[in-house]
Every structure is written in structure tokens, then in C-alpha cells.
Amino acid sequence: MFENIKIAVLIPCHNEEVSIAKVVSDFKQALPEAGIYVFDNNSSDHTVREALSAGAQVRRETQQGKGHVVRRMFRDIDADLYLMVDGDDTYDAGLAPDMIKLAMSGPYDLVNCIRRESGDAAYRDGHRFGNRLLTGVVRRIFGNRILDMLSGYKVFSRRFVKSFPALSTGFDIETELTVHTLELSMPATHIEGSYRGRAEGSESKLRTYHDGWRILMLIIRLVRHERPMVFFGTLAGLLAITALLLIWPVIVTYLDTGLVPRFPTAFLSMGIMLLASLSVFTGTILDTVTRGRKELRMLTYLQYPPPLYVPSECAESSAIRPADKDSLHTRNNDLLGQMWRFGLVGIVGYIVNAGLVESLVLNMGPIRAQMLAFPAAVSVTWWLNRTFTFGASQHGIHQEWLRYVLANMLGWAANNGAYLWMIFSIPMAYRHPALAVAVGSLAGMVLNFSASRLIVFKKIRQIR
């Protein structure tokens, strides 16, 4: 069936004597042309003996951790297509030919198996929740093209394997594989397959909380390395907000009395603001460095030919893809760009709100003036966010406006709560309510952005 290509089945193992022989036999039957490689990772049982007796080629990796094993497999084995599967007999070997055909029909650099539970013991509740949480975080930050990130059943092309740096050491290697795919915009697709519980006497090596924490820390490190402007820009924003909250009472006192009685607070605020500025500069510099590293990885990736192209309508029909695939490449899904555009729209909203309040305050007072100015500012920002920041959603225009108003009630509570506190606590804010509007707008902007992006203007349905 696959005589013209070299296929390698890679099975990382640690203490899998109960199931490894069956896994090797099943894949030899499913892919008789493939080489079966078992990489043992310091097993203390008879995993090696069982794998050899089943006819596999056994290699050893002494550094403990799945990441070390994957790095060794990718370095040592040369093939056209690589099928990687766990050695615990939880995946269906009969799906392997379809995955290989699908990889060749694209051709695709990654074919990922989406796990469909076929038994009560397939997933622990902690594993299920952690998988959804971590996959969702990665899809939000790096892109929405990969489903079931932590699946252990995948097919890779040669150019994927040989361009993959493999820096992780443990189960977080699955996250690194996903981010590598997304960062180089590799062709990827999915296929659904059954996922059953482990055989009796076999125990999972995945520690729910320990490994989940490691994966979460890896995601944060990858954001810092691959999205430095997002990471350091967010840090700069938090530092700037802290500095403004500290210096605000000092400014108010100075405007009222002409004195600065709290020099330590002023100096602390200035130092924090300098750190915010340094964070922005750091993010800008590292963004250039990241681009250079990405270009180098792309050049390495392009040194290798694509997989053999063999059209297959049956294979393509079994592929699963996220909805609205074309929209994934539009500028509106750039998180950093959305944040900047949303900030600009927020400034416009502040100008509208403050201008109306200042023009109405003499006749109506600050409270009733804000009651009229706030809905007007909300309508203006909705229209600007719809056309400039996020793009129109799939809802009708009236329903979208209503969802925008309802979703922004969170921001409204923060906005007006801060506004009222300023009005009744600081005499200058009562005389010049534009100052109170500024504080309220800043407090509500964070909640407004999250609600607008995740609820109102969300266009891609999250598939889990």
C-alpha cells in the first residue's frame, strides 16, 4: 500500500510491559511496510523484552522524560513520514493507514488524532479538564487550527521532524509540537479516532497537577519567547496602571494645595513607570529577535521536500477542520493588534463621554450628565469596534448591539463604580468630572475588551 515511502512508527515507552507487545503487533499488522521503533525510557519492568519479542526495534534513552525521548527519536530515525503513538494501547492502530493517506493527500505536515472516548476509564476528570483548558489557552494565544493538543497519536512529515527544536523534557513536548506547527503555519489536519482505557495492570505516567502545571509554565515561556510584544506589553500595561494608581492621590493633592507631601510615593510611581517603559522596549527588541529565529526555522523547514502527494478523496473526507478556516488568517485575529485598536476606540469613547459630561454638567449635575453620556459613548464604541477592531459577528446588527450592551455591563459596573467613588471622594473630580471619567474608563476597558472579544464579536466556534 505504501511501498514508495519510508514510514517509521515511533513508540515512546516507560514501564509498559502489559501493553507494548500488543501495540507493536497491531501496528505491524496495520502498517506492514513500516519500521516499528520502541524507545525505552529507563523501564524497570520487562518492557524491552516484550517489545523485542513482538518484533520491534528497541532503542534506549537514559534521560528521563517524554520530551527527551521525542528529541532522540526525531534525531536518530530517518523516514518520509513518522507516526508517533503512546505505548499504552489506548489508541486504535487500525486508524494508522487512514492517517498516512490523509498526510499524503494534502500533503500535510501534521495529522492529529482527536480522541473520542470509547470507555468510562479513558479519561480521568482532571485530565479531561486540563486538556480542554490548556488546549484552549494555546488556541487563544497562538492560533485556532489545532484541536486536542495533548493527543499522543500523530503523523509528522520529515520536514516537520527535522525542523523541530525539541526543547521540552516531559509531557509538555505535546504543547511545543503544537506551537511549532502554528508558528510556521504548517499544513495540518485532524482525524477522529477512538480512545480507550488502559489495560488492567497498566498505570498512567501523567501526573495531573504536576504535569498540568509544567505545561502551563511552558505556555507562559512560549508566549514570552514567541509573542514577546504580547508578554512584555501586558506586563508594561499592568505596571503603568499600578504607577497611575499610586501617583493619582499625589497629583490630586498637588492640584488642590500646590504641595507634594509624599515624595516616596512619587518616586516609587516614577520607578514603576520606568519599568513599564523598559518592558515596552524589551518587547520591541525581542520581537525582532523572535522574527529572526522564526525565519531561521522556516529556512530549515524548507530545506526538506514535502511529503509525497497522493490525492485521496476518501482520506480528505475523513479530515476534521476547525470552522471558518479562512478567517483564521485575517488581521482581526491578531490579539495584539486588537488590543491596540480597542485602546484607540476606548480613547474615542472617553472623548465622547467626557465631552458630553462637561457640556451637560452645569445644567444637570455630574450624575445625570453621566447617565446620558455613557449610553452615547457605548453606541459609538460599539460601531467603531464592529468596523475597526474585531469585525462584524454572525449575529444581526440589532442583536449584536444588544449583546454588546449586555456584555459590557461588566465594564459598566467597574466604570461607573470608579466614577462615583472619584466624584464623592475627591473634590476636584466633582468640579471636573472628566478626571473621574478617565479613571472609570480605564477600569472598565479591561473587562470591556474581554467581553467584546469572547462574547460579542466572536466568530469562530471553539471545538473541543
Secondary structure, 3 states (H helix, E strand, C coil): CCCCCCEEEEEEECCCCCCHHHHHHHHHHHCCCCEEEEEECCCCCCHHHHHHHCCCEEEECCCCCHHHHHHHHHHHCCCCEEEECCCCCCECHHHHHHHHHHHHHCCCCEEEEEEEECCCCCCCHHHHHHHHHHHHHHHHHHCCCCCCCCCCCEEEEHHHHHHCCCCCCCCCHHHHHHHHHHHCCCCEEEEEEEECCCCCCCCCCCCHHHHHHHHHHHHHHHHHHHCHHHHHHHHHHHHHHHHHHHHHHHHHHHHHHCCCCCHHHHHHHHHHHHHHHHHHHHHHHHHHHHHHHHHHHHHHHHCCCCCCCCCCHHHHHHCECCCCHHHHHCHHHCHHHHHHHHHHHHHHHHHHHHHHHHHHHHHHHHHHHHHHHHHHHHHHHHHHHHHHHCCCCCCCHHHHHHHHHHHCHHHHHHHHHHHHHHHHHCHHHHHCHHHHHHHHHHHHHHHHHHHHHHHHCCCCCCCC
